[in-house]
Amino acid sequence: MTPARRAADKFRRLYGRAPRGVWSAPGRVNLIGEHTDYNDGYVLPFALPFRIAVAAAPRADGLLAATTVGDDGFPQRAAPVRVAELTPGLVGGWAAYPSGVAWVLRDQGFTSGANLVITGDVPAGAGLSSSHALQCAVALALLGLAGARPGKAGAPTLTEVAGWVQRSENDFVGVPTGLLDQTASLCCVESHALFLDVRSGVQEQVPFDAAAHGLDVLVIDTRAKHSLANSAYGERRRDCERAAKLLGVAALRDADTLTRLPDDLLPLARHVVTENERVLRTVAMLRDGALADIGPTLTASHRSLRDDYRVSCPELDLAVDAAVGAGALGARMTGGGFGGSAIALVPVDRRAQVCDAVLSAYVERSLPSPRLFRAVPSAGAGRDH
């Protein structure tokens, strides 16, 4: 059963009636362009087939009542909150995510009370943006209940919605994320990667059909859980802002020389500058249909994230090294880091040996077995029914 059908079914069980509608949003893989989004740089994500779905119906009393349903089928209800009284710090835990979206949309004049039932199959804690998929699905659901479908006259654009979701996470949840994940979840299309210039907002859908080229993108969920709110993510972002200020530029995207930076900031800035170059190089190869040629650039990105930006971890390094050693054309960590997932570009005829090599490497080091699956570029967020 799809997440959308499960959400609708559980809504009927909980409320005794059908929801007004069901909206869903996907997780994402970032092919390349890590920690560049909050530096006004370039990113290249694509959407996964895994989704978070929200079944929703309006309430007349101004309360937001959110319920999640896990794999065990049991609902977890958050205490209802009055939308008019939402303020940062009022709601904690998982309920802060839908509440933060309602808080932002309230200020835009789009929402009041609602019943929400949330379910999905995006692996949590895997660096595949399950929290942003949840927020984007909630945003579309609340906008849908208000009769504001993005793209219609008088409704916000998907780009505007992405900015609102970012604000909800930055200012309500308290996690200083950039715009990559929200934009990917909302704007990606099937069989393409989304080339986004974060500063200008310009988007290009770049063809990325790996299967047609005899390739797979293999996701390796290391099961090393991470939480950006409790990691060094915020510290890295502040250091990038400090480096840009020392260089006299608006953002590290604009840096043309790094010689004036102190030793503690130089590696971070070097990663951002070189990662932007790697995104542009990758996009050029994809435009030329040279998908197999991007492998070394992916691996170079991982080395930079590991050595310069210092956001990798032993589990991610092991996944990358084992995959490349077994025949992957390239591999890198994906997502914020400090755990989560890696990706590997693998010829289809080497997929089994790469999977076996990665699993064996984890067994040899007595680590929990990672979860491996193919990542197929899929559709972005929308209404299911």
N, C-alpha and C positions, 0 to 999 in steps of 0.2 A: 504494500500500500504506500502511495506517495505521501510525503509530508503534508501536502495540501489536503488530501483525502482524510488523513489521520486527524488533522486539525479540525476539519469540518465535522467528522464523526464524534470527536471528543467534545466539541462545542455542543452538539445536539444532546449528548449524554449529560452534560453539566447543566445546561440551561433549558432543556426540553423543547428547543426550537432550533431551526437552522440559522446559521450566521447570515448577516447581510452580504458577506463576501469573504473570499480567502485570497490573500496576497502572499507572495513568497519572494525570497531573495537568495542568491547563491553565495557560497564561500568563494574564495579566489586563490589562485596561485600567482605569484609575481614571477614572471619569467626572468626578468632582470630589472634593476633599478631600485636598490634597497637603501633606505634611509636618505633618499634624495628628495622625497616629496615635501618634507618640511624645510628643505633648503631651496625651494622654488625650482626644482630640477625636473628630470624626465623619468617616467616609469613605464613599464610594459607588462601589465597583468593580463590574465584571462580568467573568466568565470569557470567554476567547477560545476559538475552536475548535481552536487550535494546542495541542499537548500534548507532554509528556515522558513516555515509557513506560519501565518497568523490568520486565524479565523476571527472575525470581528463583527460586532453589532453595536449600535449606539445605545447610550443610556441617557435618560432624561434628568438624572439627579446630579450630573456633573462629576461623578466618581469614575476613576480609572481602575478597573479590576483586571489584573493580569494573572494568568495561570499557565505554567509550563507543564508539559507532559514528556517525561523521559522515556528511555527505551523500555523501562519496566511497565509502562502504561499507566503509572500512578501520577495523578496531578499534584502539582505543588503550587499552592495559591499564595500570592502576595497579598498583604493587607491592602484593601482598597484605599486610594488616596484621592483627595479632592483636587481636580486639575487646577482650579483657580488658586489653590494654596501651594502648589508645587514651587519649591525653591531649592537650589543646590544644598546638599547636606541633609535634606529631609528624608531621603530614601537611600538605603544601602543594599549591598548584595546584588544579585542578578536583577532585582526589580528596578534598580537605578537606571538600567538601560532603556526599557520602555518608558519609564517615567521621565527620563531626560528628553526623549523624543517628544513626548506630549508637552513638556514644558516649553520647548522651542517652538513647536507648532502653535501652541496657545498664543505666544507672543506674536506670531504671524497671522493670527485670527482664523486658524483653520480647524481647531478641535475643541471639543468639550469632553463629555464623559463617554466611556466605551467599555465593553466587555471584550477581552482579548484572550484567546487560547493559542498558545505557541508550542510548536513541535518542529522537529527537523532531524536531519541526518548529517549535518556538517560536523566533523569531529572536533570536539571542544579541546582547547589547549594545544592544538596541533599547529598553530601558526597559520591557519587557513581562513582566518577572519570570521569565525562563527559569531562573535559579538557584533560585528558590523552587519553581517547578514541579518541578524535579529533586528538591529536598529533600522535598517533599510526597509525590511518587511513591515515593521510597525509603522514607520513613516508613511509608506504607501497605503497601509490599511486605514490609518487615521485620516489621511488626505482623501481616500476613497469614500469614507463615511461622510466627509464634509462635501462630497461632490466635486472634488478638485483632482482630476486625473492629470498628472504631468503630461505636458504636450498639448492639452486642450487650451482653447482661448481662455485667458483669465486665470489659468492654473500655473503653478511654478514649473520651471524646467527641471529635468533630472539633475542637472548641474547645481541648481539652487538647492534641491533637496539634499544632495551630497554635502553641501556646505552646512546646511542645518544639522544634519546628522553629525558632522564633525564638531559643530558647536556643542551639541548635546553631550558628546563624549568628553570634549575638552573642559567645558565649564560646569557640567552637571555631574558627570561620573568622576571627572578629575584625572583623565588620562590624556596626555598631550600628543595625540596622534595627528598625522597629516591627512591628506585627502586621498591617498592612493586607494585604500580599501573601500571606502564608501562609493567612490566614483566607479571602481571596478564592478562592485556588486550591482550598481544601478544601470551602468551604461554598456557593459560588455555585450557582444553578440556572438552567436555560434560560429565556430570555426575561425575565429579571429582573436588576435591579441590587441589590447587597447593601448595605443601609443598616446600618452597624455603629457602635454607640457603643463605642469602644475601652475606655473606662473600665469600664463596667458589663458589657460583653460582649453586651449585648442586640442581636439581629439582626432585621432585617425584610427580607423579599424584596419589593422594590418593582417592580411591572410596568414593563418597559422594552422594548417591542416597537417599535423605531423603524420597521421596514418597514411595519407596519400603519398608521402615520401618514404614509407617503410620505416617510420620511427614511432616511438612511444615517448611520452613524458611520464616518467615514473615518479610518483610521490612516495617518499619514505618518511612516514610519521614515526619519529624516534620515540614517542611516548615520554620524552623528557618534557614535563609540563612547565609552562612559563606563564607569568602574569605580567603584562607590561606595566601595570600600575605599581607593582612591587619590585621592579627590576631597574636596571640602569638606563632604561629608555629615556626617561626624562632628563637624566644627567647628560646623555649624549646630545640631546636636542639643545640643552642650555649651552653646552660647550661649543656646538656649531654656531649658535648665535653670538657667542663671545668671540669666536674666531673671525666671523664676518665683520664684527664691529672693529676688531683690531686691524683688519685689512681695509676698512673704510668702504665696504661694499654692502649692498642691501641684503644679499644672501650669498652663500658659498658658491652658488651657481655662477656668480659673476667674477669669481677670483681668477686672475690671470697669473699671479705669482703667489707663492706661499712662503717666501723666504723670511718674511717678517714675523712669522708665528713662533711662539715658544714651543719647546720640545713636546709638551703634553698635548698641544692642539694640532701640531703638524700632521700626524698620521690620520686623525679624524678628517681634517680638511682634504688631505690627499685622497682618501677614499671617495669622498663626495665628488670631487673633480673628476677622478678617473672613472667612477661609476657612471656619471653622466655621459662620458665618452663611450663607455661600453654599451649603454643603451642605444645611442645613435648608431654605433657600428652594427649592433644586432638588428635594428630596424632596417638598415640599408641591406643587410643580407636577406632578411625576410622579404623585402620588396622585390629582390632579385630571384626569389624562390630557392635560395641556397640554405635551406633549413639545417642541413647536416653540418654546415660550416660554423654554426654558432657555438658548438660545443666548447672549444677552448676559451671563448669569451665568458661562458658561464662559469667555468672553473676558475678563471682569473678573478671573477667577481667574488667567488667564495674565499679565495686567498686574501683578497683585500678586506672582506668583512671579518675574516679570522685574525689577520695580523695588524691591520691598520685601525679598523673600527672596533675590533675586539668585542663582537657580539655573538660569536659562535660558542660552541661548547664541545666537549669530547664526543658526545653522541652524534652531533651533526658532522664533525670532522671525520669520524669513523664511517658514517654513511657515504660521504662524498668520496673518501679515499677508496673504500671497498668497491663502490660502483665504478669509478674510473679505472681501477685496477682490473676489473672483470670485463671491461669492454665498452662502458658507457662513453659516449663522445664528449661528454662534459657533465658537470654536476655542481650544485651550489646549495647552500641553505636558502630558504625562502621565508619571508616574514620578518618580524622584528628581531628574532634571535633569542638567545638565552634558553634555547630549547625549541621544540616544535618540529618542523619538517624540513627535509631537503628534497630537491628535485634532481632527476638525472635524465638526460637525453640519450635514449637507448635505441639502437637498431632492433627491429622486431625480432630478428633471428637470434639476438643475444639477450633478450629479456629474461629468459629462464636462468641463464648463467649469472646475470647480474643480480637477480633476486636471490639466488642461492648464495652468492658470495656475500651479499649484505647480511643475510640471516646468519650465515656461518660466522661472520666477523663478530656479531653480537653475542652468539653463543660462546665463542672463544673467550670473550671478556666478561662472561656471566652477567650480561645486561638483558633486560626484558626484550623480547622479540619486537621489532618494529612492525608497524602495519604498512603494507605496500599495496599501491593501487595505481591504475592508469589515470592520468588527468586528461580529460577531453574538453577542449574549449567549448563552453556552453552559453546558453542565453542568460541575459541579465534579469533583474527583478521585474515583476509585473503581477497582474491579477490572474489568478488561476480559475476562479469562478465566483 
